[in-house]
Amino acid sequence: MGLRLKYNIVLLLTCVLGIAAASAISYFIVQKSAVNDIRQSISLIRANANAIRSYTLNSVGPLLNDDSDILFLPETVTAFATHTVFANFHEQFPEFGYKEAVLDPTNPADRPDKLEASLIEQLRGDASLKEVASVVEKDGARFLTVAFPITITQEGCLHCHSTPEAAPPAMVDLYGTKNGFNWQLGETVGAQVISAPMSIVDERAKETVIILIAGLALVFVFVFIMTNLMLGRIVLRPVRRMSDMAEKVSMGDFSTPEYSKPGKDEISSLSASFNRVRRSLERAMSMIDV
């Protein structure tokens, strides 16, 4: 096995291991960054939903409540307003999901599924929690689901959910008296559940790794070509010439001219030393012939 082949094998293994390590590290870093970006998007969706809830509760509701005894208008309900706005948002960004799930809702459509109920119970069990997150698999895809507590902080919410007697009669006629009542101020009754597909994270990480591998591969090819050219010029060519000279001298052929590699590196020093050995051997052979 020649010196060039040995060098190229070591260089190839080093580059492969380096690319693999760099790809693994970058994949982890990009995934973490992408998750943070998704969480930021979820926070923006929640902020928008909270703005809609506040506007509906404080501005829309009072304007439409005058006829609440004979007509119940869903537009006065904060959950209805946020779901309606998000339905329009969902048409442009179908990868995101939003739901206001409540353990004991007035509207059965707001009842949580098993996962949502579990997240709500976690929030109810620890009032210090600002959010809880979980990665779930659905229809063969993974989703990052984040739940934020819905806590009764304004007296206006109790207008419809304290007791059936205090609630608008039209709402009671529509939904009945069994669900959505006896809420307390400061109680966490549900959660804003926002989800985003983890495929966004995976795709971004894969794209980054592919770009990184392609870039490192190009650098490797350049390094491979340049180092092989330099190896041949600086090391292999002088060593080959000295090897040919040594073979002829060993056979008693001193007609081959000396080879001196210019410079002050190890190969130059070796060529000078070899020339001295050659001259000494030539003198010794001439003395024997005499």
N, C-alpha and C positions, 0 to 999 in steps of 0.2 A: 504494500500500500504506500503510494507516494506521499510526499510531504504536502503537496497541494490538496490531495484528496482528504487527508487527515484534517487539514485546516478547515476545509469546506464542510466536513461533517460536524466538527465542533461549532463552527459558525452557524450552520443550519439549526442544530439543536438549541443553541443559545437563543437564536432569533425566535424559534417556535415557542420555547418556554417563555421568553419575554413577551411575545404577542399574547399568549394565553393568559399570563398573569395580568398584563395591562387591560385585556378585554374583560376579565372577571372583575377587576377593581372598578373599571369604568361602568360596567353594567350595574354594579351595586350602587355606585354614586348617582348615576343617572336615574335609576329606579327611585331612589330616595328623593331626588330633586323633583321627579315627575309626580310622586305622591304628594309632596308639599304643594306643587302647582294645582293638583286636583283639589286638595283641601282648601286652597285659596279660592278656587272657583266655587266650591261648596259654600264657603263663607260668604261670598258675594251673592249667591242665590238666597241664602238665609237672610242676609241684610235686606235684600229686595223684598222678600216675603214679609219681614217684620215691618218694613215701611208700608206695605199694602195693608197689613193687619192694623197698624196704628191709624192709618188714614181712614179705613173702613169703620173702625170703632169710634173714632173721635169726630169724624167729619160726615161720613156717609150715613152711618146709623142714625144719628139724631135727626137727620132730614127726612128719613123714611119711616120713622117709628110712630108717626102721628096716627097712621091707620092700622097699627099693629093689632088692634082688637078685632078687626074684621078681615084683615089681610096680612098674611105673613110673607115678607119679601126676603128671599135668600140673599139678596145683595147686601143685606145688613149684617150678615154673618161673616166674620173674618176668614174662616176656613174656606167658605164658598168663594170669596174674593181672591184669595191666594191661589186656590186650585184653578179658578177660571183664567187668571193671568198666566199661571204656569202652563196651562194647556196650550196657550198660544206660543209660549217660549219653547215648549216641548216639540212643536212642529219644526222648529229650526234646529233645535239641539236634542234630538231624540235619545242621545246616549245618557242624558241625565234624568233622574226621577225625583219627584217631590210628593210628599204626602204628610198631612197633619193627622196623625193617628191618635185616638183618644180611647182610654180604657172603657169609659162609660159614655159613649157619644149620643147626642140627640139624633143625629143622622146615622143610620146603620152603615152608610158608605164609609164613614170615618173609623169604623172598628178596625183594630190592628190585627195583623196576622201573627203567627207564632213568634217570628223573629222580632217584629215591632213591639209586641207585648213584652218580650224579654228585655229589650232595650229600655222601654219605659219603666219597667220595674227596677232596673239598675239606677235610673235617674231618680226615681222615687225613694230608693233605699239610701241614697247618699246625696244630700242637698248641695254638697260642695262641688259635685260634678257639673261641669259646664257642657260636656258632650260625652258621648260614648261612640266608639267606632268598631266596626266589624267587617271583615272581608267574607262575603258569602258567595256561594256558587249557585247560579240559576241558569237553566237551559244551556248548560255546558260552558257558561262564561262566568268569570269572577267579577264581583262588584264590591267597591268600597262603599259601605253604608255608614253614614254618620247621623246620630240622633241628638237633637238639641231639645232641652226640656221646654214644655209649654206649661208655664206656671201662672196661676191666677194672681196678677199683680194690680189689677184695676177693678174698681167696684162696678164699672160698666159691664164687665163679663158676667157678673152675678145677676144682672137684670133678667137674663134668660135661663140661668142655670142654678139658682139658689133653691127655689121650691116651685112646684107646678102652679101654685096660687099666684106667685109673683111674676111668672113668665107670661109673655104675650099669649092671650087666648088662642089666637090663630095658629101659633106655633104648637101649642098643646093639642089643638084639634088635628094638626097635621102629623105630629110624631108621637103623641100620647104622653102619659105621665110616668112611664116606667124607667126611662133612660134619660141621662143627661142632666140630672138634678143633684142637689145636695153637695155641690162643689163648695170648697172653702177658700177664702182669701189666703194666698201663700201656698196653696196645694199644687203639686205637679200632677196634672190630669192626663197629660199625653206628651207627644214629642213631634217635632218637625223632623221627618225622616227624609234625608237627601242621599241619593246614591249616584255613583258614577262608575262606569266600567273600568276594571283594571287593565283592559286591553290597551287603553291609552298609555298606561305606564309601560307595558310590555313592548308595544310598538316603538315608543320613543327610545327605550333602552336598546332594542334590537337595531334600530336605525343607527344609533350612536356607535354601537359595537361594530357594525358592518363598516361604517365610515372609518373608524379607528383601525380596524384590521386592514382595510384597503390602503390607508395612509402608511401604516407601519410596514406593510408588504412592499410598497413602492420604495420606502426608505431602505428596507432590507436588500432589495434588488440593486439599488444604487450602491450601497455599502459592499455588497457581494462583488459587483463588477469592479469597483475602485480598489478594494483590498486585494482582489486577485491580480489586477494589473500591477499594483505596487509590490505584491508578493513575488510575482514573476520577475519584475525589473530589479528589485532590491535584493532578493534572497535567492530565488531559484536559479536565475540565469548565472550569477557568479558562482554559486555552489556547483552547478552543472559543469561549468568550464574548469573549475578546480578539480572536480571529480574525474573529468576526462584527462586532465593533465596528470593527475596522480596515477591513473591506470597506465598511461604510457611510460611514465617514469618508473613505475614498478616493474615494467617489462624491459627496462634498460634503455629506453628511448629518451635521450636528453635533448633531442633536436627541437622539441616543442618549446616555443618561447614562453617566458614567464608571464604570468598574469597578475597585474596589480590593480585591484579595485580602488578607485579614488574615493576619498572620504576618510572619516575617522570613526566609523561604526565598527561593530564586531566583525562583520564580513570583511571589511577592509583590513582589520588587524589579522584575521585568519589568513587572508591571501598573502600578506607580508610574511607571516610566520611560515606559511607553506613554501614560499620562495626561498627562505633561508634554509629550510630543511632540504629542499631540492638541490641548492648549491652545495650544501654540506655532503649530501649523498653523492653528488657528481664528483666532488673532489676525492671522496673516499674510494669511489669506483676507479677513478683515474690512478690513484696510488696503488690499488691492487693490480691494475693492468701493468704497471711499471715493474 
